[in-house]
């Protein structure tokens, strides 16, 4: 049979694994303790009738222990889920602890209030962005710096040895027969190919000259084919040719003016889309021939 007073005398004066003695007082580490203080009324081991509140994944539960279940440790605590609403949770506590000691009911309600306030503060802190302070381990940094220096020195040494061996091989210091590693041999071949490609890219481009006006249309040259150029041997013919050129220029100017006037009459202020055609007539005094050319 369980005796609360005997249990308390043993725990208090001999040894308790949940007891924590510090300068400010004696506290209890038992998760079922209502107040967290080690005393007779708050000890969950020395009270056969006990009630407390615990949290699981953000949900509050009311735990109750009675003397009728003391012989069944697996069913010692009765658990009731509490709603998130603070007032409804108080109502459920009053309902289940109606005939319990008033001091225990009051301590249970105080624990619910403290835990509700703590949950509200946790939600507010989770929404705020806070700076995270990180320590800088000096020993690890120094160790890594030393390792980097050693690795760099080893890499430089290997590179120098490799270049020295290649120079000796080129000079033929070791004779004609060698046992080359296949990987190194392929690596050297790849380097030679890359050097040749880079040298080809760096060569100056050749300069070429191309004939222009290849796509000139023959129609532009045929427009001037109708103009007969006389022989320049005779002086009279040469003078006539000069006069003919003057008449051609005058006719061109007249044709342009007439075409512009017609366009202004038909469509004032509009721009001509089609090209203006000019009719040129050439007359020769010796031969009663008249030649025309359209420009």
Helices and strands as residue ranges (DSSP letters): H 4-13, E 19-21, E 26-28, E 50-56, E 59-65, G 67-69, G 73-75, E 77-81, H 86-96, H 102-127, H 138-171, H 182-202, H 218-222, H 235-266, E 279-283, E 290-294
